[in-house]
C-alpha cells in the first residue's frame, strides 16, 4: 500500500516546479491516496454511528419498530459487513474503485444528510497527506501497538511516529 501511495504522491510532486502549489487537477490525480483514506475511515470511522427517529411504524428483520423510536446506525458493523465488503478485516484501498452500495459506507453520512464538509475534508486531507509523504519518511515507534476502544478506537499509546525529513 505504502509503495503505491508514495509513487502517486511522488509523481505529482515531480511534475511541480520548486515551490509550486498543488492545483485542483493535482488533487483529482490522488485517486489511490483518497482510497487509502476511505479504507482507513471504513476500519475506524471518526464517529461510531448516528441516531435517527422512526417517522412511522415499520418492520425490520422480523421486529416491529414503533413510530418515534430512536434508531442507531452503527458505522462499525455496517463497514465490516462481509455482505458489502468482502474480507472486511483486510485493509484494501482498491475496494473503493468498485461500486459501493448506498448507505453501506457512511463515514460522511449518506443521502440528504451527507456531511456538507466532505469535499473540504477531502481537499484538506489530501494536501496534508501530499506534504507529509513527499517531505518525510515515517516510522512507527511502537511496532505492535494495540488499538483500544474508549469509546472510539484509538492507538493505546497515541501512535508515536518518527519523522525524518527527506528530499524528493
C-alpha positions in Angstrom: 0.0 0.0 0.0 2.7 2.5 1.0 4.6 1.9 -2.2 1.5 2.8 -4.3 0.7 5.8 -2.2 4.3 7.1 -2.3 4.5 6.6 -6.0 1.3 8.5 -6.7 2.4 11.4 -4.5 5.9 11.4 -5.8 4.7 11.6 -9.4 2.6 14.6 -8.6 5.5 16.3 -6.7 7.9 15.7 -9.6 5.5 17.4 -12.0 5.7 20.6 -10.0 8.3 23.4 -10.1 10.1 24.1 -6.8 7.7 26.0 -4.6 4.7 25.5 -6.9 1.5 24.7 -5.0 -0.9 21.9 -5.7 -3.8 22.6 -8.1 -7.3 21.1 -8.2 -6.1 18.9 -11.1 -3.3 17.5 -8.8 -5.9 16.7 -6.2 -8.0 14.8 -8.8 -5.0 12.6 -9.6 -4.8 11.4 -6.0 -7.3 8.6 -6.5 -5.3 5.9 -4.7 -4.5 8.2 -1.8 -8.2 9.0 -1.3 -9.0 5.3 -1.5 -6.5 4.8 1.4 -8.3 7.5 3.4 -11.7 5.9 2.7 -10.5 2.5 3.7 -9.0 3.9 6.9 -12.3 5.5 7.6 -14.1 2.2 6.9 -12.0 0.5 9.5 -12.0 3.3 12.1 -14.8 5.8 11.4 -14.5 9.2 13.1 -18.0 8.7 14.6 -19.2 5.3 15.7 -22.6 6.0 14.2 -25.6 8.3 14.3 -29.2 8.3 15.6 -32.4 8.7 13.7 -36.0 8.8 14.8 -38.6 6.5 13.1 -41.1 8.7 11.4 -43.6 5.9 11.0 -44.0 2.4 12.3 -42.3 -0.3 10.2 -41.0 -3.9 10.3 -37.2 -4.6 10.1 -35.6 -8.0 10.4 -38.7 -9.5 12.0 -39.1 -6.7 14.5 -41.8 -4.1 14.7 -40.2 -0.6 15.1 -42.8 1.8 16.6 -43.1 5.4 15.3 -41.0 7.7 17.4 -38.3 5.2 18.4 -34.7 6.3 18.3 -32.6 4.1 16.0 -28.8 3.9 15.9 -26.9 3.2 12.7 -23.6 1.6 13.9 -20.9 2.5 11.4 -18.5 -0.2 12.7 -20.9 -3.1 12.0 -22.0 -1.5 8.7 -18.5 -1.0 7.5 -17.4 -4.5 8.5 -20.3 -6.4 6.9 -18.9 -9.1 4.6 -22.1 -8.9 2.5 -20.9 -5.4 1.3 -17.2 -5.6 2.0 -15.7 -9.0 1.2 -12.9 -9.8 3.6 -13.9 -6.9 5.8 -10.9 -7.1 8.2 -8.4 -6.8 5.3 -7.2 -3.3 4.6 -7.8 -3.0 0.8 -8.0 0.5 -0.6 -8.8 -0.8 -4.1 -12.3 -1.9 -2.9 -13.2 1.8 -3.4 -12.6 1.5 -7.1 -15.6 -0.7 -7.2 -19.3 0.2 -6.8 -20.2 0.6 -3.1 -23.9 0.1 -2.2 -25.5 3.3 -0.9 -25.6 3.6 2.9 -23.1 0.8 3.4 -20.1 3.2 3.8 -21.2 6.1 6.0 -18.0 7.8 7.1 -19.5 11.1 5.8 -23.2 10.1 6.3 -25.4 9.5 3.4 -28.2 10.8 1.2 -29.6 14.2 2.2 -27.6 14.0 5.4 -24.2 13.7 3.8 -21.6 15.8 5.5 -21.5 19.2 3.8 -17.8 19.4 4.6 -16.9 16.1 2.8 -15.2 17.8 -0.2 -13.4 20.2 2.0 -12.2 17.3 4.2 -11.0 15.5 1.1 -9.0 18.5 -0.1 -7.6 19.2 3.4 -6.6 15.5 4.0 -5.0 15.1 0.5 -3.0 18.3 0.7 -1.7 17.3 4.2 -1.0 13.7 3.0 0.9 15.0 0.0 3.1 17.3 2.1 3.7 14.6 4.7 4.6 11.8 2.3 6.8 13.9 0.0 8.7 15.6 2.7 9.2 13.0 5.4 9.9 9.4 6.0 7.5 7.9 8.6 8.4 5.2 11.0 6.3 3.7 13.8 8.0 3.9 17.2 5.9 1.1 18.7 5.8 -1.6 16.1 3.0 -3.7 17.7 0.8 -1.0 19.3 -2.7 -2.2 20.2 -5.9 -0.5 19.3 -8.1 0.3 22.4 -11.8 1.3 22.4 -12.7 4.0 24.8 -15.3 4.9 23.5 -13.9 5.0 20.0 -10.9 3.1 18.5 -7.5 4.7 19.3 -3.9 3.5 19.4 -3.1 2.6 23.0 -0.2 5.0 23.3 -1.2 7.6 20.7 0.7 6.1 17.8 4.1 7.8 18.2 5.9 8.1 14.9 9.4 9.2 14.0 9.5 11.8 11.1 12.8 12.1 9.2 13.0 14.8 6.5 13.9 13.6 3.0 14.4 15.3 -0.3 12.5 14.4 -3.4 
